[in-house]
């Protein structure tokens, strides 16, 4: 079964000194050991780039463009990048059905990509953000062992 990696997990993997890094690393390796298909969508990589390359003073990681590019390349060594498919109609169905507004529309787009690709699980530290969606289930990295 395929598991989509949320941006917050990607960010933890890139921050070796961050307290949740080891949890994200353990989850990644456990899922790899289980031969799960680990995937990412371009939206998560775009979100990762935005945070990773943003200055520390603006709640980013403060990485250079070159370091951010290396992190993205490293991510694609472990996670299969799903192709860009039209997700607009599914996204619109989800935000309308679940009455999604504000910044949560970005999560709805991840869910739309999951539905279109037939992916039913997302690995995330923010499971509550995805609880409303009957189409998918959220896996908490702290619970992967």
C-alpha positions in Angstrom: 0.0 0.0 0.0 1.3 3.5 -0.8 1.9 6.1 1.9 2.2 9.8 1.0 4.6 11.8 3.1 3.3 15.2 4.3 5.5 18.3 4.2 5.9 18.4 8.0 7.5 14.9 7.9 9.9 16.0 5.1 10.9 19.1 7.2 11.6 16.9 10.3 13.7 14.6 8.2 15.8 17.6 7.0 16.4 18.9 10.5 18.9 16.6 12.2 18.8 18.6 15.4 15.1 18.9 15.6 13.5 16.8 18.4 11.1 14.9 16.0 13.9 14.0 13.5 14.5 10.6 15.0 10.8 9.9 15.0 10.5 10.8 11.3 13.6 8.8 10.5 12.4 5.7 12.4 9.0 5.9 10.6 10.7 6.2 7.2 13.0 3.2 7.8 10.2 1.1 9.3 8.0 1.7 6.3 10.9 1.0 3.9 11.5 -2.3 5.9 7.8 -3.2 5.4 8.3 -2.6 1.6 5.6 0.1 1.6 5.5 2.2 -1.5 6.5 5.7 -0.2 5.4 8.6 -2.3 5.4 12.4 -2.4 3.6 14.9 -4.6 5.1 18.0 -6.0 3.0 20.2 -3.8 4.7 18.8 -0.7 8.1 19.5 -2.3 7.1 23.1 -3.2 5.9 23.6 0.4 9.1 22.1 1.7 11.2 24.4 -0.5 9.3 27.4 0.8 10.0 26.6 4.4 13.5 25.2 4.0 14.7 28.2 2.0 13.0 30.8 4.2 15.2 32.6 6.8 15.2 31.4 10.4 13.9 34.8 11.4 10.8 34.1 9.4 10.2 30.6 10.9 12.1 28.8 8.1 15.1 26.5 8.1 17.4 29.1 6.6 18.9 26.8 4.0 20.6 28.1 0.9 19.0 27.3 -2.5 21.7 24.7 -3.1 21.2 23.0 0.3 17.4 23.0 -0.3 17.9 21.4 -3.7 20.1 18.7 -2.1 17.4 18.0 0.4 14.8 17.6 -2.3 17.1 15.3 -4.3 17.7 13.3 -1.2 14.0 13.0 -0.6 13.4 11.7 -4.1 15.9 8.9 -3.4 13.5 7.4 -0.8 10.2 8.6 -2.0 8.6 8.1 -5.4 7.4 11.5 -6.9 3.9 10.9 -8.2 3.2 12.6 -11.6 1.3 15.7 -11.8 -2.3 14.8 -12.7 -5.3 17.1 -12.9 -6.7 17.3 -9.3 -8.8 20.4 -9.5 -12.2 18.7 -9.8 -11.4 16.4 -6.9 -10.1 19.3 -4.9 -13.3 21.3 -5.5 -15.4 18.3 -4.6 -13.5 17.9 -1.3 -13.5 21.5 -0.2 -17.2 21.8 -1.0 -18.2 18.5 0.6 -16.1 19.1 3.8 -16.7 22.9 3.9 -12.9 23.6 3.9 -11.7 27.2 4.1 -8.6 29.2 4.8 -5.2 27.5 4.9 -6.8 24.1 5.2 -7.4 24.2 1.4 -3.8 23.2 0.9 -4.3 20.0 2.8 -7.4 19.3 0.8 -5.3 19.6 -2.4 -3.0 16.9 -0.9 -6.0 14.7 -0.3 -7.3 15.3 -3.8 -3.9 14.2 -5.2 -4.1 11.1 -3.0 -7.6 10.3 -4.2 -6.6 10.8 -7.9 -3.6 8.5 -7.4 -5.3 5.9 -5.3 -3.2 6.6 -2.2 -5.2 6.0 1.0 -2.6 6.9 3.7 -0.7 10.0 4.6 2.2 10.1 7.1 1.9 13.3 9.0 2.5 14.9 12.4 -0.8 16.7 12.0 -3.3 14.0 11.8 -6.1 16.2 13.0 -5.8 18.2 9.8 -6.8 15.2 7.8 -9.4 13.6 10.2 -12.4 15.0 8.3 -11.6 13.1 5.1 -13.3 9.7 4.9 -11.3 9.0 1.7 -8.0 8.7 3.5 -6.4 7.9 6.8 -3.6 9.6 8.6 -0.6 7.7 10.1 1.2 9.3 13.0 5.0 8.9 12.8 5.1 8.4 16.6 2.9 5.3 16.1 5.0 3.7 13.4 7.3 1.0 14.9 
